[in-house]
Amino acid sequence: MGDNNETSERVPENTPWTGGWPPAPAASTRVANLRPSDLPMLAGRAALAASITVAAAALAACGSSAAPSDPTPENGASSPSDAARGSAAGAGAGAVAGELPVVPEAWISAPVPAEPGTEHDIDSLAVWQTAPGEAIVLVTAKQGDQIWVHDASTGELIRRVGGPGSGPGEFERPNGIAVVDDLAIVVERDNARLQVLRLPDFEHLGFAGEAELTRPYGIAAFASEQGIEVYITDNYETPDEQIPPVAELGRRVRHFRLHDRGDSVDAELVSTFGDTAGDGILHKVETIAVDPARNRLLVVDELETELAIRVYTLDGTYVGTMGAGIFAYEPEGIALFETADGGGDWIATDQQSELSLFLVFDRDTLEYLGGFTGEVTANTDGVTLTQLPLEAFPEGAFYAVNDDATVTAFDWRDIARALGL
């Protein structure tokens, strides 16, 4: 399919602000532009944002299900102000309720037209730097069987890649996506495989996982000395589309290692894991995130009775949870902000139909710190952030899927200001 350029209108930027976290030396890899006021649902959602509250259970009261490592912070990472996170005085008493600050979206992507009776159903996001101060944002369109490419500073839709099929450069329900170096790794649920493409031309390099994966969804990846480490969640089901018996849940996560050979890629299966007893069982999986510096994998269990993020080591050992008792609806996308001193914070999505909540947790202790909402961003699946200094966002940006149809962007300076950093 040919390129489909969309013009967009920028929302005026706030006065430049020099506070907040300094950008990390290396950017996290993990997206655009109607004004929020142009959307008919804005008024109702903005009103809701003014009064929304979140019940937050203090992890210190959760015993062994709290942080899986030394609870003492290893660094001096900044934390949100008391106003942003609510009072922590009731930590021993359980839930903490407080209003979340509202951060206006910097821009919203222009909707991409779909065929009558269909929708694109976008899901996951990744960012790739093309030049100093410039980047592109990759978006998986599940029902459109495409990857969308946006300009990360302006939100302009540059091109759409792929289409339905099982051949090279074709997709069947692309779900998760990750970028490592100049490789885009796409999870295709209905082709039950990974497809690896070379950026910026989206040159097909190969497939992986076809013999091992059944119903893959999420991806977390990073470069190591051995190759590119890729973790995939596999939400395989029974023939009648139910969660399998617990004894059969031992293959919820697959660890592959990719090797870039220039004009192709090789892949090997390193390990497969998933607890079949105890607190580490993964019932219904999609989102996964990785923090190799802390030897941690974060895997979301979306089962309605769980609503927590399970924490594993990179070799698949269950060590605890993050956010147990805090998520009111459904945990979804997760992104890591790294500070220059090695600290940082996780931002995890509580997907809600009216307004999504973006909840902040300390990188080291996994303690809940606070959160924020946008004015319109709702029903969010994937999120990502970049710490690259971009033309529009000198200190980086946070991006979120909005209602399965558009992408919203938040200036990191606005988030830092709202959280009192």
C-alpha positions in Angstrom: 0.0 0.0 0.0 1.3 3.5 -0.8 2.2 6.2 1.6 -0.7 8.0 3.3 0.4 11.4 4.6 -1.8 13.2 7.1 -1.5 16.8 8.0 -1.9 17.7 11.7 -2.3 20.8 13.8 0.1 21.3 16.7 -1.2 22.2 20.1 0.8 25.3 21.3 3.6 24.3 23.6 3.9 25.4 27.2 6.5 27.8 28.2 9.9 25.9 28.2 10.8 24.5 31.5 14.2 23.4 32.6 13.3 21.2 35.6 12.6 17.5 35.9 14.8 14.5 35.4 17.9 14.8 33.2 17.8 12.7 30.1 19.6 9.3 30.5 22.7 8.7 28.4 20.9 6.1 26.4 17.3 6.2 25.4 14.7 3.6 26.2 13.3 2.1 23.1 9.7 1.7 23.2 5.2 6.6 19.4 0.4 12.4 16.8 -2.5 15.5 15.6 -5.8 16.9 16.3 -6.1 19.3 19.2 -7.8 17.7 22.2 -10.5 20.3 21.9 -11.4 19.0 18.5 -12.5 15.7 19.9 -16.2 15.4 20.9 -15.5 13.3 23.9 -13.1 15.9 25.4 -15.5 17.7 27.6 -16.8 14.7 29.4 -13.4 13.1 29.9 -11.8 16.4 31.1 -14.6 16.7 33.6 -14.0 13.2 34.8 -10.3 13.9 35.0 -10.9 16.6 37.5 -12.5 14.2 40.0 -11.0 10.9 39.2 -9.4 9.0 42.2 -7.4 5.8 42.5 -7.3 3.5 45.5 -3.6 2.6 46.1 -2.6 -0.2 48.5 0.8 0.5 50.0 3.2 -2.2 49.1 4.8 -2.1 52.5 1.7 -3.7 53.9 1.7 -6.5 51.3 4.3 -8.7 52.9 6.0 -11.0 50.5 4.1 -9.7 47.6 5.8 -6.3 47.8 9.1 -5.4 46.2 11.1 -8.6 45.5 14.5 -7.0 46.2 16.1 -4.8 48.9 13.4 -2.2 49.6 16.1 0.5 50.3 16.4 2.6 47.1 19.8 2.2 45.5 19.9 5.8 44.2 18.6 9.3 44.7 15.8 9.1 42.1 13.2 11.8 42.5 9.7 10.9 43.6 6.4 12.6 43.0 5.2 15.2 45.5 2.8 14.3 48.2 0.1 16.2 46.3 0.6 14.0 43.3 0.6 10.7 45.1 -1.8 11.4 47.9 -0.9 11.0 51.5 1.3 8.0 52.5 0.4 8.3 56.1 -2.1 5.5 55.8 0.4 3.0 54.4 -0.1 0.6 57.2 -3.9 0.8 56.9 -4.1 -0.4 53.3 -5.6 1.7 50.5 -4.6 5.2 49.9 -7.0 7.4 47.8 -6.0 10.7 46.1 -6.8 12.7 43.0 -4.3 12.2 40.2 -3.1 15.4 38.4 -4.2 15.9 34.8 -1.5 16.4 32.2 -2.8 17.8 28.9 -1.9 15.9 25.8 0.7 17.7 23.7 -0.9 16.3 20.5 -3.2 13.6 19.3 -2.6 11.7 16.1 -5.0 12.3 13.2 -7.3 9.3 12.8 -6.4 7.0 9.9 -9.4 6.2 7.7 -10.5 2.6 7.6 -12.7 0.7 5.3 -16.4 0.9 6.1 -17.3 -1.6 8.9 -13.7 -2.1 9.9 -11.3 -0.6 12.4 -7.5 -0.6 12.7 -7.4 -1.5 16.4 -3.9 -0.2 17.2 -2.0 -1.8 20.1 1.7 -1.3 20.7 4.3 1.4 20.1 8.1 1.7 19.6 10.4 4.6 18.8 13.5 4.7 16.6 16.0 7.6 16.2 16.6 8.6 12.6 18.9 11.5 13.2 19.9 13.8 16.1 16.7 15.4 17.3 14.5 13.3 15.0 12.8 9.9 15.4 10.0 7.8 14.0 7.2 6.1 15.9 6.1 2.6 15.0 2.5 1.6 15.7 1.0 -1.9 15.3 -2.5 -1.9 13.7 -3.9 -5.3 14.6 -6.9 -5.5 12.4 -5.3 -3.5 9.6 -2.4 -5.9 9.6 0.0 -3.0 9.2 2.8 -1.1 10.9 2.2 2.7 10.9 5.1 5.1 10.8 4.7 8.5 12.4 7.1 11.4 12.8 7.8 11.5 16.5 8.0 15.2 16.8 5.1 16.3 14.6 2.9 13.2 14.6 2.6 13.2 10.8 1.7 9.8 9.4 4.7 9.1 7.1 3.8 5.7 5.7 2.0 2.4 6.3 3.9 -0.8 6.0 2.7 -4.3 5.2 -0.8 -5.8 4.8 -2.5 -9.2 5.4 -0.7 -12.4 4.6 2.0 -14.8 5.7 4.9 -13.8 3.4 7.8 -11.6 4.1 6.7 -8.0 4.9 3.1 -9.2 5.5 1.3 -9.5 8.8 -1.6 -11.3 10.5 -2.7 -9.4 13.5 0.6 -7.7 14.5 0.5 -7.1 18.3 3.7 -6.4 20.1 6.6 -4.5 18.7 10.1 -3.6 19.9 13.1 -1.8 18.4 16.7 -2.8 19.2 19.5 -1.0 17.4 18.1 -0.8 13.8 15.9 -3.9 14.0 12.1 -3.8 14.4 10.8 -7.1 15.9 7.1 -7.6 15.4 4.9 -10.2 17.2 2.2 -11.6 14.9 -0.5 -13.3 16.9 -2.3 -15.0 14.1 0.8 -16.1 12.2 2.2 -17.3 15.5 5.7 -15.9 14.8 8.1 -13.0 15.1 9.1 -11.0 12.0 12.4 -9.1 12.0 12.7 -6.0 9.8 15.7 -3.7 9.2 15.0 0.0 9.6 14.5 2.5 8.1 13.4 0.6 4.9 11.6 -2.2 6.7 13.7 -4.8 4.9 12.6 -8.3 5.8 15.4 -10.3 7.5 13.6 -13.3 8.7 11.1 -15.1 10.9 11.5 -16.7 14.4 9.4 -18.7 16.8 7.2 -20.4 14.3 7.8 -23.9 15.8 7.4 -22.7 19.4 4.8 -20.0 19.6 1.0 -20.6 19.7 -0.7 -17.3 20.4 2.0 -14.7 21.0 1.2 -11.2 22.2 3.8 -9.1 24.0 7.5 -8.5 23.6 10.4 -7.2 25.6 13.9 -7.1 24.1 17.4 -5.7 24.7 20.9 -6.2 23.3 23.3 -8.3 25.3 26.9 -9.6 24.6 25.3 -12.8 23.3 22.9 -11.2 20.9 19.4 -9.7 21.1 17.4 -11.1 24.0 13.7 -11.4 23.2 11.0 -12.3 25.7 7.5 -13.2 24.3 4.3 -13.8 26.1 2.2 -16.7 24.7 -1.4 -16.6 25.7 -2.3 -20.0 24.2 -5.9 -21.3 25.0 -7.9 -24.5 25.1 -9.9 -25.4 21.9 -12.9 -23.6 23.3 -10.8 -20.4 23.9 -10.5 -20.8 27.7 -7.5 -20.4 30.0 -5.9 -23.9 30.2 -5.6 -25.8 33.5 -2.9 -24.4 35.8 -0.8 -27.5 35.2 -0.5 -26.5 31.5 0.6 -22.9 32.1 4.3 -23.6 32.1 4.9 -22.1 28.6 3.6 -18.6 29.2 6.9 -16.9 28.4 9.5 -17.8 25.7 13.0 -16.4 25.7 14.6 -16.3 22.2 18.1 -15.0 21.3 18.5 -13.4 17.9 21.7 -13.0 15.9 22.0 -10.3 13.3 23.8 -11.7 10.2 23.5 -8.6 8.1 21.1 -9.7 5.5 19.3 -12.2 7.7 18.8 -13.2 11.4 19.3 -16.4 13.2 17.2 -17.3 16.3 17.5 -19.8 19.1 15.1 -20.7 21.9 16.9 -20.1 25.2 14.2 -21.0 27.7 10.5 -21.4 28.4 8.9 -20.7 31.7 5.7 -20.1 33.6 4.8 -21.2 37.1 2.2 -24.0 37.5 1.8 -23.6 41.3 1.9 -20.8 43.9 1.7 -17.0 43.5 3.7 -16.8 40.3 1.1 -18.4 38.0 0.5 -16.5 34.8 -3.1 -17.0 33.8 -3.8 -14.5 31.0 -0.8 -12.7 29.6 0.0 -10.0 27.1 2.2 -7.1 28.3 5.8 -7.8 29.3 8.6 -5.4 30.1 12.3 -5.9 30.9 14.9 -4.2 33.1 18.1 -6.1 32.5 20.1 -3.8 34.9 17.9 -5.1 37.7 17.5 -8.6 36.4 13.8 -8.2 36.2 10.9 -9.1 33.9 7.5 -7.6 34.5 4.6 -9.7 33.2 1.0 -8.5 33.4 -1.6 -11.0 34.5 -4.9 -9.7 33.1 -7.1 -12.3 34.8 -9.9 -10.3 36.5 -9.2 -11.8 39.9 -5.5 -11.0 39.7 -4.9 -7.5 38.3 -1.3 -7.4 39.1 2.1 -7.3 37.5 4.2 -10.3 38.3 7.9 -9.9 38.7 10.4 -12.6 37.5 14.2 -12.7 37.1 15.5 -13.0 33.6 15.9 -16.7 34.0 12.2 -17.1 34.9 12.2 -17.3 38.7 9.2 -15.6 40.3 10.1 -13.1 43.0 7.0 -11.0 43.7 4.5 -8.5 42.3 4.2 -4.8 41.5 1.0 -2.9 42.0 -1.0 -5.7 43.8 -4.3 -4.1 45.0 -3.6 -0.8 43.2 -5.0 -1.5 39.7 -8.8 -0.9 39.6 -9.4 -2.2 36.1 -6.8 -3.8 33.9 -3.0 -3.4 33.9 -1.7 -2.8 30.4 1.3 -1.0 28.8 4.5 -0.4 30.9 7.4 1.9 30.2 10.6 2.5 32.1 12.1 6.0 32.7 15.8 5.8 33.5 17.6 8.6 35.3 21.2 9.6 34.6 22.3 8.2 38.0 21.0 4.7 37.2 17.7 5.1 39.0 14.3 5.7 37.5 10.6 4.8 37.6 8.1 2.5 35.9 4.9 3.9 34.4 2.2 1.3 34.2 -1.3 1.7 32.6 -4.6 1.1 34.4 -6.8 0.7 31.3 -10.1 2.4 31.8 -12.8 3.2 29.2 -13.3 6.9 30.3 -9.7 7.9 31.2 -6.7 5.7 31.5 -4.6 6.0 34.7 -0.8 6.1 34.3 0.6 4.9 37.6 4.2 5.5 38.7 6.3 2.9 40.6 9.9 3.2 41.9 12.3 1.3 39.7 14.2 -0.3 42.7 11.6 -0.8 45.4 8.6 -1.1 43.1 6.7 1.1 45.5 3.7 2.9 44.2 4.5 6.7 44.0 1.6 8.3 42.3 0.3 8.9 38.8 -1.5 11.1 36.3 -4.1 11.1 33.6 -4.5 12.9 30.3 -7.4 15.0 29.3 -8.8 12.5 26.8 -6.5 9.5 26.7 -8.6 6.4 27.4 -8.8 2.6 26.9 -5.1 2.4 26.5 -3.2 -0.7 25.5 0.4 0.1 24.6 2.6 2.9 26.0 6.2 3.9 25.4 8.5 6.7 26.2 11.6 8.2 24.7 14.3 10.1 26.5 15.8 11.3 23.2 15.8 15.1 23.0 13.4 15.8 20.1 12.6 19.0 18.3 9.2 19.2 20.0 10.3 17.6 23.3 13.8 18.6 24.5 13.5 16.3 27.5 11.7 13.4 25.9 8.1 12.3 25.7 5.6 9.7 26.8 3.2 8.1 24.3 0.0 6.2 24.7 -2.6 4.4 22.6 -6.0 6.2 22.8 -9.2 4.2 22.3 -7.6 1.7 19.8 -7.6 4.4 17.1 -5.1 7.2 17.8 -1.9 7.9 19.7 -1.5 10.7 22.3 1.8 12.3 23.2 2.8 14.0 26.5 5.7 16.3 26.9 7.9 14.9 29.6 8.4 18.4 31.1 4.6 18.6 31.6 4.6 15.2 33.4 7.5 16.2 35.6 5.8 19.5 36.5 2.5 17.8 37.3 4.2 15.2 39.6 6.3 17.9 41.4 9.7 16.6 40.3 
